[in-house]
Amino acid sequence: MRLYVILKALAPKLVLIGILLWCYANRLLLRRYGLIPEHSVEPHNVVTASEESIWHDLIQDTLPPGALKPLCALVSAELLGEVVIKSLSLTSIGASLAAVRPGGLWSPTSCTSRFHVAIIIPYRDREKSLQTLMHHLHPILQRQQIDYGIYVIEQTFSKPFNRAKLFNIGYSEALKHNNYSCLIFHDVDLLPLNDRNMYACSQQPRHMSSSINIFRYNLPYAELFGGVSAISAAQFRKLNGFSNRYFGWGGEDDDMYERVKKQRMSITRWPMHISRYTMLSHRKETPSEHRFEQASYTADKEVGDGITNLHYSVISNGGRHHTLANAHFSVHYALTQEGNSQ
């Protein structure tokens, strides 16, 4: 009888404890599967800039002599903040793409941009992803009032895909056409979710995609420097670009991180809610069996491995044009066949 009384008195508390445990367990499961995307904490060792300081961290070009238009505002009044992908209509996309010049070039008409940027996209056999990215990215860049060119660097099928070398080729090809001060290295399957994530360079190399949906909007490890990154042309030359030796998937981003460290640079990351991206679904690549050997090699030889020993041949070089329900875009690309790295 006494035990019954004790249990009756404890029952409400036990029920409450059970409900709290159930809620906690379900919250962990929701976070595990990415259904609660918001960060509860932003680690101080990952995010290096506050939302208030990010704008003044950007490298800005000065007004050229004889310019007829004033500089654009540092923070464009056209920015929306969070971008909902499904809200993009063909009508709005078409209006943004109509002003894109052949070669994927665009600049503001009412002012002179503070940022002159080449966006370099390594590519092979991902037509649908490329279309989706172009339709999503052009309007964002225009709201940011960036003077930009998009360079899609397409590799032949003669060898395994070499993402890092295509970045180097993109740098080489882009600077033949314009004196870009900033380079954005961009995977074809990542879409930005906040247009305040400026496609411009910071005082230090910036990891733009530090918050991706497949990682539940968390950074898996502090050394990650892949996906989308912004590196000034001067910084890229000092780093000697990416390694040319990473054929197949994996290893090249960690290699670049080591280059940044050895040059006594640091990785900049903006607040996670600004740095959000979503990854388009695609067939997963098998990691290269040789990526650890390549990493060991470049650790010793990286001084001469990069843009200084870049060899390739351009098979086709020109504007590429796509049409989708009157929403067209034009990108500049170089179809390449790799030469031998030395």
C-alpha positions in Angstrom: 0.0 0.0 0.0 2.8 2.4 0.9 4.6 1.6 -2.4 1.4 2.4 -4.3 1.2 5.8 -2.6 4.8 6.6 -3.4 4.4 5.6 -7.0 1.2 7.6 -7.3 3.0 10.7 -5.9 5.9 10.2 -8.3 3.9 9.4 -11.4 3.5 13.1 -12.6 7.2 13.7 -12.2 8.1 10.4 -14.0 5.7 11.3 -16.9 7.3 14.7 -17.1 10.8 13.2 -17.2 9.7 10.7 -19.8 8.3 13.5 -22.0 11.5 15.6 -21.7 13.7 12.6 -22.6 11.4 11.8 -25.5 11.7 15.4 -26.8 15.4 15.4 -26.4 15.9 12.1 -28.2 13.6 13.3 -31.1 15.5 16.6 -31.3 18.8 14.6 -31.7 17.2 12.5 -34.4 15.8 15.6 -36.2 19.3 17.2 -36.1 20.8 13.9 -37.2 18.8 13.9 -40.4 18.9 17.6 -41.0 15.3 18.4 -40.2 16.4 21.1 -37.7 18.8 23.2 -39.7 19.4 26.1 -37.3 22.6 26.3 -35.4 22.3 26.4 -31.6 25.9 27.5 -31.2 28.4 29.0 -33.6 31.9 27.7 -32.5 34.3 30.6 -31.9 37.1 28.7 -33.7 35.1 28.3 -36.9 33.3 31.7 -37.5 36.0 34.4 -37.7 33.8 37.5 -38.5 30.7 39.0 -37.0 27.8 40.0 -39.2 28.6 43.7 -38.5 32.3 43.3 -39.6 32.0 41.3 -42.8 31.4 44.2 -45.1 34.6 46.0 -44.0 36.6 42.8 -44.4 36.0 42.8 -48.2 38.7 43.8 -50.6 37.3 46.6 -52.7 38.5 48.1 -56.0 38.8 51.8 -56.2 37.0 54.0 -58.7 39.1 54.0 -61.9 40.3 57.4 -63.3 37.8 59.0 -65.7 34.9 56.8 -64.5 31.5 58.2 -65.5 29.5 56.4 -62.8 30.0 56.6 -59.0 30.9 53.5 -57.0 28.0 51.2 -56.1 27.0 51.1 -52.4 29.0 48.7 -50.3 25.8 47.0 -49.2 23.4 46.8 -52.1 19.8 47.9 -51.3 18.6 45.0 -53.5 19.7 42.2 -51.1 16.9 40.0 -49.8 18.8 37.9 -47.2 17.6 34.3 -47.2 16.8 32.9 -50.7 14.2 30.3 -51.2 15.1 28.3 -54.2 11.5 27.2 -55.1 10.4 30.9 -55.3 12.6 31.5 -58.4 10.3 31.9 -61.4 11.2 31.7 -65.0 10.0 35.2 -65.5 12.3 36.7 -62.8 15.2 34.5 -64.0 14.6 35.6 -67.6 14.8 39.3 -66.6 18.1 38.7 -64.8 19.7 36.7 -67.6 18.5 39.0 -70.4 21.3 41.5 -69.5 24.0 38.9 -69.3 26.5 39.6 -72.1 28.0 36.8 -74.2 30.6 34.9 -72.2 28.6 35.0 -69.0 29.6 38.6 -68.3 27.6 41.3 -66.4 28.2 44.6 -64.6 25.9 47.2 -63.0 24.5 49.9 -65.4 23.9 52.6 -62.8 27.1 52.5 -60.9 30.7 51.2 -60.9 31.1 47.9 -59.0 33.5 47.7 -56.1 34.1 44.0 -56.9 35.5 42.5 -60.1 35.1 38.8 -59.8 35.7 35.6 -61.9 33.6 32.7 -60.9 35.3 29.4 -61.9 33.3 26.2 -62.1 34.9 22.9 -62.9 32.6 20.8 -65.0 32.0 17.5 -66.7 28.8 15.8 -67.6 26.6 17.7 -65.2 24.3 19.6 -67.5 21.2 19.7 -65.2 23.2 20.9 -62.2 24.9 23.6 -64.3 21.6 24.9 -65.6 20.2 25.0 -62.1 23.2 26.8 -60.7 23.2 29.4 -63.5 19.5 30.1 -63.1 20.0 30.5 -59.3 23.3 32.4 -59.2 23.0 35.1 -61.9 20.1 36.9 -60.1 22.1 36.8 -56.8 25.2 38.2 -58.3 23.3 41.0 -59.9 21.6 42.0 -56.7 25.0 42.1 -55.1 26.1 44.5 -57.9 29.1 42.4 -58.8 31.1 43.0 -62.0 31.5 39.3 -62.8 32.3 36.7 -65.4 31.4 33.0 -65.1 33.9 30.5 -66.5 32.9 26.9 -66.8 36.0 24.8 -67.3 35.1 21.5 -68.9 37.4 18.5 -68.9 37.5 15.8 -71.5 37.0 12.1 -70.6 40.5 11.0 -71.3 41.5 11.0 -67.6 39.8 10.9 -64.2 38.3 14.3 -63.2 40.8 16.8 -61.8 38.8 19.5 -60.1 41.8 21.3 -58.7 43.6 21.5 -62.0 40.5 22.9 -63.7 40.5 25.6 -61.1 44.0 26.5 -62.1 43.0 26.5 -65.8 40.0 28.7 -65.0 42.3 31.2 -63.3 44.6 31.2 -66.4 41.8 31.6 -68.9 39.8 34.2 -66.9 42.8 36.5 -66.5 43.4 36.4 -70.3 40.0 38.2 -70.7 39.9 40.6 -67.7 42.1 41.8 -64.9 39.9 40.2 -62.2 41.0 41.0 -58.6 38.9 38.2 -57.0 38.4 34.5 -57.8 35.5 32.4 -56.6 36.1 28.7 -56.9 32.7 27.1 -57.1 31.4 23.5 -57.3 28.6 23.0 -59.8 26.2 21.4 -57.3 26.1 24.0 -54.6 23.4 26.8 -54.4 23.8 29.7 -52.0 20.8 30.3 -49.7 21.6 33.9 -48.6 22.4 36.7 -50.9 24.3 38.6 -48.1 27.0 35.9 -48.7 29.0 38.3 -50.9 30.7 36.8 -54.0 33.7 38.9 -53.3 37.1 38.4 -51.6 38.1 39.1 -48.0 41.5 40.1 -46.6 42.2 36.4 -46.1 41.0 33.4 -48.2 37.4 32.8 -47.4 35.5 29.6 -47.1 32.1 30.7 -48.3 30.2 27.3 -48.0 30.9 26.5 -44.4 27.2 25.6 -43.7 25.8 23.0 -46.1 22.5 21.1 -45.7 24.1 17.6 -46.2 26.2 18.3 -43.1 23.1 19.5 -41.2 24.5 23.1 -41.7 27.5 22.3 -39.5 31.2 22.4 -40.5 32.4 18.8 -40.3 36.0 19.8 -39.4 37.9 23.1 -39.1 40.3 22.3 -41.8 37.6 21.9 -44.5 38.2 24.4 -47.4 36.1 22.9 -50.2 32.8 23.6 -51.9 32.9 27.4 -52.6 35.9 29.6 -51.7 36.9 33.1 -52.4 40.6 33.9 -52.9 42.0 37.1 -54.3 44.2 36.9 -57.4 47.2 38.1 -55.4 46.6 35.5 -52.7 46.2 32.8 -55.4 49.5 33.7 -57.0 51.2 33.5 -53.6 49.7 30.1 -53.0 50.8 29.0 -56.5 47.2 27.9 -57.0 45.9 24.4 -56.4 47.9 21.2 -56.9 47.7 19.7 -60.4 48.1 16.1 -59.2 44.7 15.2 -57.7 43.0 13.0 -60.3 39.8 11.5 -59.0 37.8 12.6 -56.0 39.2 13.9 -52.8 42.3 15.4 -51.2 42.7 18.7 -53.2 40.9 20.9 -50.7 42.9 19.6 -47.7 46.0 20.3 -49.8 44.9 23.9 -50.4 44.3 24.3 -46.7 47.9 23.3 -46.1 49.1 25.8 -48.7 47.2 28.5 -46.9 48.8 27.6 -43.6 52.3 27.4 -45.0 51.9 30.9 -46.4 50.9 32.1 -43.0 47.4 33.0 -44.2 44.2 32.2 -42.3 40.8 31.0 -43.3 38.0 33.5 -43.0 34.4 32.2 -42.3 31.3 34.3 -42.0 28.4 33.6 -39.7 26.8 30.2 -40.5 23.3 31.6 -41.3 24.9 33.7 -44.0 27.2 30.9 -45.3 24.4 28.4 -46.0 24.3 26.3 -49.2 22.2 23.4 -50.4 23.7 20.6 -52.4 22.0 19.3 -55.5 21.5 15.6 -55.7 24.0 13.8 -57.8 25.8 10.5 -58.2 28.5 10.2 -55.5 32.0 9.7 -56.8 34.3 7.0 -55.5 37.2 8.5 -53.6 40.6 8.2 -55.3 42.7 5.4 -54.1 45.8 7.5 -54.6 44.7 10.7 -52.8 46.9 10.0 -49.7 49.9 9.3 -51.9 49.2 12.5 -53.7 48.9 14.4 -50.5 52.2 13.0 -49.3 53.9 14.0 -52.6 52.5 17.6 -52.6 53.6 18.1 -49.0 57.2 17.8 -50.2 56.9 19.2 -53.8 54.1 21.8 -53.6 56.5 24.7 -54.1 56.6 23.9 -57.8 53.2 22.2 -58.2 50.5 24.6 -59.2 49.9 27.4 -61.7 53.7 27.7 -62.3 53.8 24.2 -63.9 50.3 24.1 -65.4 50.1 22.4 -68.8 46.9 22.0 -70.8 45.5 22.5 -74.3 42.2 24.3 -75.1 40.1 22.2 -77.5 37.3 24.6 -77.7 37.1 28.1 -76.3 34.0 30.4 -76.7 30.6 31.3 -75.6 28.1 28.6 -74.7 24.4 29.3 -74.9 21.4 27.5 -73.4 17.7 28.2 -73.6 15.0 27.1 -71.2 11.6 28.6 -71.6 13.0 32.0 -72.6 15.3 32.0 -69.6 18.7 31.9 -71.2 22.2 32.2 -69.9 25.6 32.3 -71.5 28.8 31.0 -70.0 32.4 31.0 -71.1 34.1 27.7 -71.1 37.3 26.0 -72.1 37.1 22.3 -73.0 40.6 21.1 -72.1 42.8 18.1 -72.4 45.4 17.8 -69.7 49.1 18.2 -70.5 51.7 16.5 -68.3 52.5 18.1 -65.0 56.2 18.2 -64.2 
